[in-house]
Amino acid sequence: MAPLLVACLCAQWCGICRDWRAGFDALAAQLPPNVAVRWAWIDVEDCADALGDFEPPNFPVLAVQRGGDLLYCAPLPQQPALWLRVLTELARVDGAAARQLAQQAAKAGLPDLRSLI
């Protein structure tokens, strides 16, 4: 299975995002060692052109992609345990379940994360 690309979409002007950065960075050490992840902190202001029409409804946004399939894209409260649980569950998803998640997540309108990093 391809590794997950886990991105936090944020804005430098957002105090909540700035406060969450250390918690996001710490998540890498908390995932099980068998979960392959590439991490990205994406400032929506810096990537505005690449994001096109995507407008986050709130900050921070957790976006998770495997290969070209976006599996999850939604704001989440800054709770490391919650983010860890979501990531752990998404790491297990494959096949039909992954395709179903990708269909739902595509509605967010987020472009391919690989083009943003």
C-alpha positions as CSV (number, residue, x, y, z in Angstrom):
1,M,0.0,0.0,0.0
2,A,1.3,3.5,-0.9
3,P,2.2,5.7,2.1
4,L,-0.2,8.3,3.3
5,L,0.4,12.0,2.6
6,V,-0.8,13.8,5.7
7,A,-1.2,17.6,5.4
8,C,-2.3,20.2,7.8
9,L,-3.7,23.1,5.8
10,C,-3.4,26.3,7.8
11,A,-2.6,30.0,7.6
12,Q,0.3,31.8,9.2
13,W,-2.0,34.6,10.3
14,C,-4.1,32.1,12.3
15,G,-3.1,31.9,15.9
16,I,-4.8,28.5,16.4
17,C,-2.7,27.2,13.5
18,R,0.5,28.5,14.9
19,D,-0.3,27.0,18.3
20,W,-1.1,23.7,16.7
21,R,2.1,23.3,14.8
22,A,4.0,21.6,17.6
23,G,1.1,19.2,18.2
24,F,1.0,18.3,14.5
25,D,4.8,17.8,14.3
26,A,4.6,15.5,17.4
27,L,2.0,13.2,15.7
28,A,4.8,11.6,13.6
29,A,6.3,10.1,16.7
30,Q,3.0,8.7,17.9
31,L,1.9,6.7,14.9
32,P,2.7,3.0,14.8
33,P,6.1,2.3,13.1
34,N,4.4,0.2,10.4
35,V,2.4,3.3,9.1
36,A,4.3,4.9,6.3
37,V,3.5,8.7,6.2
38,R,4.8,11.8,4.5
39,W,4.0,14.9,6.5
40,A,3.3,18.4,5.1
41,W,2.4,21.7,6.7
42,I,0.7,23.7,4.0
43,D,0.1,27.5,4.4
44,V,-3.0,28.2,2.2
45,E,-1.8,31.8,1.6
46,D,1.5,30.6,0.2
47,C,-0.3,28.0,-2.0
48,A,-3.3,30.1,-3.0
49,D,-2.7,29.8,-6.8
50,A,-2.2,26.0,-6.6
51,L,-5.3,25.6,-4.4
52,G,-7.5,27.3,-7.0
53,D,-11.1,27.5,-5.8
54,F,-10.5,25.5,-2.6
55,E,-11.5,27.5,0.4
56,P,-11.1,25.9,3.8
57,P,-14.2,26.2,5.9
58,N,-12.1,26.6,9.0
59,F,-8.6,26.0,10.3
60,P,-6.8,23.7,10.8
61,V,-7.8,21.3,8.0
62,L,-6.5,17.7,8.1
63,A,-6.1,16.4,4.5
64,V,-5.0,12.8,4.0
65,Q,-4.1,11.3,0.6
66,R,-2.8,7.9,-0.6
67,G,-1.4,8.1,-4.1
68,G,-3.7,10.3,-6.1
69,D,-6.7,9.6,-3.9
70,L,-7.8,12.1,-1.3
71,L,-9.2,10.1,1.6
72,Y,-10.0,12.8,4.1
73,C,-10.3,16.6,4.1
74,A,-12.0,18.4,6.9
75,P,-11.3,20.8,9.8
76,L,-10.5,19.0,13.1
77,P,-10.1,20.4,16.6
78,Q,-6.5,20.6,17.7
79,Q,-6.6,17.4,19.7
80,P,-3.6,15.1,19.0
81,A,-5.5,12.0,20.2
82,L,-8.3,12.7,17.7
83,W,-6.0,13.3,14.8
84,L,-4.0,10.2,15.7
85,R,-7.2,8.1,15.8
86,V,-8.3,9.4,12.4
87,L,-4.8,8.8,10.9
88,T,-4.6,5.3,12.3
89,E,-8.0,4.3,10.9
90,L,-7.1,5.8,7.5
91,A,-3.8,3.9,7.3
92,R,-5.8,0.7,7.5
93,V,-8.2,1.6,4.7
94,D,-7.8,0.0,1.2
95,G,-9.7,-1.3,-1.7
96,A,-13.4,-0.5,-1.9
97,A,-13.4,1.4,1.4
98,A,-10.6,3.7,0.1
99,R,-12.5,4.3,-3.1
100,Q,-15.6,5.2,-1.2
101,L,-13.7,7.6,1.0
102,A,-12.1,9.2,-2.0
103,Q,-15.4,9.8,-3.6
104,Q,-16.7,11.6,-0.5
105,A,-13.5,13.5,0.0
106,A,-13.4,14.7,-3.6
107,K,-16.4,16.9,-2.8
108,A,-14.0,19.1,-0.8
109,G,-12.5,20.4,-4.1
110,L,-8.9,20.1,-2.8
111,P,-6.4,19.7,-5.6
112,D,-3.8,16.8,-5.5
113,L,-1.7,17.4,-2.4
114,R,1.4,16.3,-4.2
115,S,1.2,19.5,-6.3
116,L,1.3,21.6,-3.1
117,I,4.5,20.3,-1.5
